Amino acid sequence: MKNSLLKIAAFLALGIGIADACEYHSLMFSQYIYLGIILFCLFLMLMLNRAPSSLRGVGRKTLFACLALLTFSFIGGWRYQQVHDKVTTDWPNEEILYKGKIIEGPSERKKTLRYVMQVERKTIYAYFPKTVTYEAGDELQLKTRIKAPENFAGADFDYARFLYHRRIAGTAPFVKESDILPAGEGMKEGHLSSFFPSLRKTLRRRYERFGFKDNELGIITALSLGDKSLLSDEQREVFSASGASHVLALSGLHVGIIYFLLCLLLGRKRGARRGRFVKEALIVLSLWLFAFLTGMSPSITRAVTMCTIFALVQMMGGRRSSIDALFLTAFVMLLMQPFLLFDASFQLSFGAMLGILLVSEHSPRNVFLSIILLSFAAQLGTFPLVLHYFGVLPTYFLLTNLVIFPLIYVIMACIVLWWMVSWTPFAAWATTALGWLVSQMNHILSWIAALPGSQLAVGKISWLWVALLFLLVAILIIVIRRLRNNFRRYHAAFKKS
């Protein structure tokens, strides 16, 4: 089956999307019904494969492939239904005493602090007064009423659906300080989900102790820890208007820089096979630790999963294909977390990466032209989604990327070096140098954002327009590739003649 990984990932996503549409219109199917259909499809495939040769028609392979893709589609629906059953909860209508653990927080709101908590094996948003603060891993008892997510009165945005796709099963709108009780002795225990958020907070405090503050602190914590809570609204607007939002959203760019730095530190991959295996394993382990530390965002998870697939293929002596690795990564991530399909970060990350991979094989050797081409390819793969979610397009994204790409490599390398020397007498010099680099990047982006017409306001578009624009992009890419192939063919024939 040609382009099999693409088709498998697409049909898995299709099954998830159809199941979500059915759920939205209150047309639900039990996960056991999905499982029964999957087993029936597998049975038909087995019978088709074992059929006597005299009964096998010329369309047997086509029918087998269709059954296989249909099976993956029902697998997508089955996984969606499993997650749905875990998220959907009928909470009691009165206040009761709950025991829960803080997973992430606090996130500051106008009048409250929002915490992500685990209560009765469900994830909820709990809103506490600003007079009390807790850390990830703290176990508490709450006397409150937890409600299912609701939409705000008069708002067009479907907030309840948004929280549902984030697997938020309920909200505790406001918990009084007197209703927050400490956990009993012996209740508190370590857990991976609370260890890394707590570690992020500890590392952030270390940045603060060394004198990083304001925009410098916000940018450094965003780049190294995936924590954007310290960024001001003005700073976010500067990055958005200049077309540099992808720098703050940790993605394949940052993972690629760390991969490159790790390769430099561990040396070239030469020598015995065991030595190469150990180096690849250390690099993959380090990248996954970075992914957990930065909160396992979809873009980081995608990039690290791709690196892991590449490393495994290389260890087995196979040939690496970036496109196949991307679709295999999408399949694995959606199989594990089907609700990621509705995450804007997941969609933008894969759109940008697909655009880059489609042109990276033919990018020019000139660094300047290569940056322009890859920037345009990433923008081409994401602009329909950007218009759907934000309704604006950055005008000077090519200029921004020409400046940001080399500068972000230097800054990320300096962050790694800063951590290496922050326990030595050179810490003060490293802090000054890193702070200066970040401030210069901030000044450049502020200048670009202030240019006239830095953002092109188009307005938000519907999903139908998103599909049509992506169809036009696909046709454009096909035409360009055919023209390029024809040009090469005629050029080769001209040389021979």
URPETA-V17411 format. One record per residue. N is the residue number from 1. RES is the residue in three letters. PSI is psi in whole degrees, -180 to 180 (NA if undefined). OMEGA is omega in whole degrees, 0 to 359 (999 if undefined). Layout:
N/RES/PSI/OMEGA
N/RES/PSI/OMEGA
This chain:
1/MET/117/183
2/LYS/141/182
3/ASN/45/187
4/SER/-41/182
5/LEU/-37/176
6/LEU/-47/182
7/LYS/-41/181
8/ILE/-47/179
9/ALA/-40/181
10/ALA/-43/181
11/PHE/-32/174
12/LEU/-45/178
13/ALA/-38/179
14/LEU/-43/178
15/GLY/-40/178
16/ILE/-44/180
17/GLY/-42/179
18/ILE/-42/178
19/ALA/-39/179
20/ASP/-41/178
21/ALA/-39/178
22/CYS/-42/179
23/GLU/-40/181
24/TYR/-33/179
25/HIS/21/175
26/SER/34/176
27/LEU/92/188
28/MET/149/175
29/PHE/138/178
30/SER/149/178
31/GLN/-24/179
32/TYR/-30/175
33/ILE/-44/176
34/TYR/-44/182
35/LEU/-39/178
36/GLY/-41/178
37/ILE/-39/179
38/ILE/-46/180
39/LEU/-37/178
40/PHE/-42/177
41/CYS/-41/178
42/LEU/-38/178
43/PHE/-44/178
44/LEU/-39/178
45/MET/-40/179
46/LEU/-44/179
47/MET/-40/180
48/LEU/-36/180
49/ASN/-28/182
50/ARG/0/182
51/ALA/145/178
52/PRO/150/182
53/SER/-29/181
54/SER/-23/181
55/LEU/-6/182
56/ARG/118/178
57/GLY/175/181
58/VAL/-20/181
59/GLY/16/183
60/ARG/-44/181
61/LYS/-39/179
62/THR/-44/179
63/LEU/-41/179
64/PHE/-43/180
65/ALA/-40/179
66/CYS/-41/178
67/LEU/-40/180
68/ALA/-45/179
69/LEU/-38/177
70/LEU/-37/178
71/THR/-44/179
72/PHE/-34/177
73/SER/-43/178
74/PHE/-30/174
75/ILE/-40/176
76/GLY/-44/177
77/GLY/-38/179
78/TRP/-45/179
79/ARG/-38/177
80/TYR/-46/183
81/GLN/-35/177
82/GLN/-46/180
83/VAL/-40/179
84/HIS/-44/181
85/ASP/-29/179
86/LYS/-30/184
87/VAL/-44/185
88/THR/127/184
89/THR/141/172
90/ASP/100/182
91/TRP/149/176
92/PRO/151/183
93/ASN/-2/181
94/GLU/167/177
95/GLU/129/175
96/ILE/171/181
97/LEU/118/179
98/TYR/148/171
99/LYS/129/182
100/GLY/169/180
101/LYS/137/177
102/ILE/124/179
103/ILE/-39/184
104/GLU/146/177
105/GLY/179/357
106/PRO/156/173
107/SER/120/189
108/GLU/133/171
109/ARG/-177/184
110/LYS/-48/184
111/LYS/-6/185
112/THR/174/170
113/LEU/128/181
114/ARG/131/178
115/TYR/146/171
116/VAL/123/185
117/MET/156/174
118/GLN/114/182
119/VAL/121/181
120/GLU/43/179
121/ARG/19/176
122/LYS/149/178
123/THR/130/181
124/ILE/162/168
125/TYR/126/177
126/ALA/130/183
127/TYR/116/182
128/PHE/157/173
129/PRO/156/183
130/LYS/-4/180
131/THR/-12/179
132/VAL/142/178
133/THR/144/179
134/TYR/168/182
135/GLU/162/177
136/ALA/133/182
137/GLY/-18/178
138/ASP/136/177
139/GLU/133/186
140/LEU/164/169
141/GLN/128/184
142/LEU/129/172
143/LYS/100/186
144/THR/173/172
145/ARG/121/179
146/ILE/130/181
147/LYS/153/170
148/ALA/148/180
149/PRO/136/181
150/GLU/155/176
151/ASN/152/177
152/PHE/144/181
153/ALA/129/177
154/GLY/1/182
155/ALA/142/177
156/ASP/-28/183
157/PHE/131/180
158/ASP/83/184
159/TYR/-38/180
160/ALA/-41/179
161/ARG/-39/179
162/PHE/-46/179
163/LEU/-36/178
164/TYR/-45/179
165/HIS/-20/174
166/ARG/7/179
167/ARG/34/174
168/ILE/114/188
169/ALA/-17/182
170/GLY/172/178
171/THR/142/170
172/ALA/94/194
173/PRO/-45/177
174/PHE/118/180
175/VAL/120/180
176/LYS/151/180
177/GLU/-36/181
178/SER/-17/180
179/ASP/6/176
180/ILE/114/184
181/LEU/145/178
182/PRO/153/178
183/ALA/154/178
184/GLY/163/180
185/GLU/136/177
186/GLY/-1/180
187/MET/-32/187
188/LYS/132/181
189/GLU/155/182
190/GLY/150/179
191/HIS/144/183
192/LEU/-37/182
193/SER/-24/179
194/SER/-18/182
195/PHE/-48/184
196/PHE/-41/173
197/PRO/-39/177
198/SER/-39/178
199/LEU/-39/177
200/ARG/-42/181
201/LYS/-39/179
202/THR/-43/180
203/LEU/-35/177
204/ARG/-40/178
205/ARG/-33/179
206/ARG/-40/174
207/TYR/-44/182
208/GLU/-38/180
209/ARG/-29/181
210/PHE/3/172
211/GLY/1/174
212/PHE/137/182
213/LYS/169/177
214/ASP/-131/185
215/ASN/-36/179
216/GLU/-48/180
217/LEU/-43/181
218/GLY/-44/181
219/ILE/-43/181
220/ILE/-43/178
221/THR/-33/178
222/ALA/-41/183
223/LEU/-35/187
224/SER/-27/185
225/LEU/-5/182
226/GLY/17/182
227/ASP/106/182
228/LYS/13/184
229/SER/-22/182
230/LEU/-5/179
231/LEU/132/178
232/SER/162/178
233/ASP/-36/179
234/GLU/-40/180
235/GLN/-40/177
236/ARG/-40/180
237/GLU/-36/178
238/VAL/-46/180
239/PHE/-38/181
240/SER/-46/183
241/ALA/-32/181
242/SER/-7/180
243/GLY/27/182
244/ALA/20/181
245/SER/-30/180
246/HIS/-20/178
247/VAL/-40/180
248/LEU/-34/178
249/ALA/102/183
250/LEU/132/187
251/SER/-160/180
252/GLY/-29/177
253/LEU/-48/182
254/HIS/-40/178
255/VAL/-40/178
256/GLY/-40/178
257/ILE/-45/180
258/ILE/-39/177
259/TYR/-45/179
260/PHE/-44/180
261/LEU/-40/178
262/LEU/-38/177
263/CYS/-39/178
264/LEU/-42/182
265/LEU/-36/183
266/LEU/-7/179
267/GLY/171/181
268/ARG/152/184
269/LYS/69/177
270/ARG/175/177
271/GLY/-156/185
272/ALA/157/182
273/ARG/-37/179
274/ARG/-40/179
275/GLY/-42/178
276/ARG/-39/179
277/PHE/-44/180
278/VAL/-42/180
279/LYS/-45/179
280/GLU/-41/181
281/ALA/-41/179
282/LEU/-40/179
283/ILE/-46/181
284/VAL/-43/179
285/LEU/-43/179
286/SER/-40/180
287/LEU/-38/178
288/TRP/-35/175
289/LEU/-40/177
290/PHE/-40/179
291/ALA/-45/178
292/PHE/-40/181
293/LEU/-37/184
294/THR/9/172
295/GLY/7/176
296/MET/48/175
297/SER/156/181
298/PRO/-38/182
299/SER/-41/178
300/ILE/-44/180
301/THR/-43/178
302/ARG/-47/182
303/ALA/-44/181
304/VAL/-37/177
305/THR/-41/177
306/MET/-45/178
307/CYS/-39/179
308/THR/-44/178
309/ILE/-44/177
310/PHE/-46/182
311/ALA/-42/180
312/LEU/-42/179
313/VAL/-41/181
314/GLN/-38/178
315/MET/-34/180
316/MET/1/176
317/GLY/20/181
318/GLY/179/179
319/ARG/134/184
320/ARG/133/175
321/SER/119/184
322/SER/-43/181
323/ILE/-47/179
324/ASP/-40/179
325/ALA/-37/179
326/LEU/-46/181
327/PHE/-34/175
328/LEU/-39/177
329/THR/-44/178
330/ALA/-42/180
331/PHE/-47/182
332/VAL/-45/182
333/MET/-42/180
334/LEU/-32/177
335/LEU/-39/180
336/MET/-43/183
337/GLN/83/186
338/PRO/-27/181
339/PHE/-9/176
340/LEU/-24/180
341/LEU/-27/183
342/PHE/9/179
343/ASP/126/182
344/ALA/-38/180
345/SER/-41/178
346/PHE/-47/182
347/GLN/-46/181
348/LEU/-39/181
349/SER/-47/181
350/PHE/-34/177
351/GLY/-46/179
352/ALA/-44/182
353/MET/-39/179
354/LEU/-42/177
355/GLY/-42/180
356/ILE/-44/183
357/LEU/-31/181
358/LEU/-22/181
359/VAL/-11/186
360/SER/-30/180
361/GLU/-22/184
362/HIS/18/180
363/SER/145/182
364/PRO/159/180
365/ARG/-24/178
366/ASN/125/185
367/VAL/-43/181
368/PHE/-50/180
369/LEU/-35/180
370/SER/-43/179
371/ILE/-43/180
372/ILE/-46/182
373/LEU/-45/181
374/LEU/-36/177
375/SER/-44/179
376/PHE/-39/180
377/ALA/-43/178
378/ALA/-41/179
379/GLN/-37/179
380/LEU/-35/181
381/GLY/-9/184
382/THR/-16/190
383/PHE/-33/175
384/PRO/-39/178
385/LEU/-39/178
386/VAL/-42/178
387/LEU/-36/180
388/HIS/-44/185
389/TYR/-34/188
390/PHE/-28/178
391/GLY/7/179
392/VAL/156/176
393/LEU/134/175
394/PRO/131/185
395/THR/-36/188
396/TYR/35/183
397/PHE/-32/179
398/LEU/-44/177
399/LEU/-42/180
400/THR/-46/183
401/ASN/-33/176
402/LEU/-34/180
403/VAL/-43/190
404/ILE/-42/186
405/PHE/-54/179
406/PRO/-34/183
407/LEU/-38/182
408/ILE/-31/174
409/TYR/-46/181
410/VAL/-43/182
411/ILE/-44/179
412/MET/-40/177
413/ALA/-40/180
414/CYS/-34/176
415/ILE/-44/177
416/VAL/-45/179
417/LEU/-37/179
418/TRP/-44/179
419/TRP/-29/180
420/MET/-31/185
421/VAL/1/184
422/SER/-12/176
423/TRP/11/182
424/THR/171/177
425/PRO/-13/180
426/PHE/3/185
427/ALA/-42/182
428/ALA/-43/178
429/TRP/-44/180
430/ALA/-39/179
431/THR/-44/179
432/THR/-44/182
433/ALA/-45/181
434/LEU/-43/178
435/GLY/-39/179
436/TRP/-43/179
437/LEU/-44/181
438/VAL/-41/179
439/SER/-37/177
440/GLN/-42/176
441/MET/-41/180
442/ASN/-40/179
443/HIS/-42/180
444/ILE/-45/180
445/LEU/-36/177
446/SER/-39/178
447/TRP/-43/179
448/ILE/-42/181
449/ALA/-27/181
450/ALA/-8/179
451/LEU/148/181
452/PRO/135/178
453/GLY/35/183
454/SER/-22/178
455/GLN/135/179
456/LEU/107/182
457/ALA/113/181
458/VAL/-32/186
459/GLY/150/181
460/LYS/140/182
461/ILE/160/181
462/SER/170/179
463/TRP/-28/177
464/LEU/-45/178
465/TRP/-35/177
466/VAL/-46/180
467/ALA/-42/180
468/LEU/-41/180
469/LEU/-40/177
470/PHE/-35/176
471/LEU/-43/177
472/LEU/-40/178
473/VAL/-43/179
474/ALA/-44/179
475/ILE/-42/179
476/LEU/-43/180
477/ILE/-43/179
478/ILE/-45/180
479/VAL/-45/181
480/ILE/-43/180
481/ARG/-39/179
482/ARG/-41/177
483/LEU/-40/179
484/ARG/-43/179
485/ASN/-41/178
486/ASN/-40/178
487/PHE/-44/179
488/ARG/-38/181
489/ARG/-45/179
490/TYR/-35/180
491/HIS/-42/178
492/ALA/-41/179
493/ALA/-37/179
494/PHE/-39/179
495/LYS/-39/181
496/LYS/-37/181
497/SER/NA/999
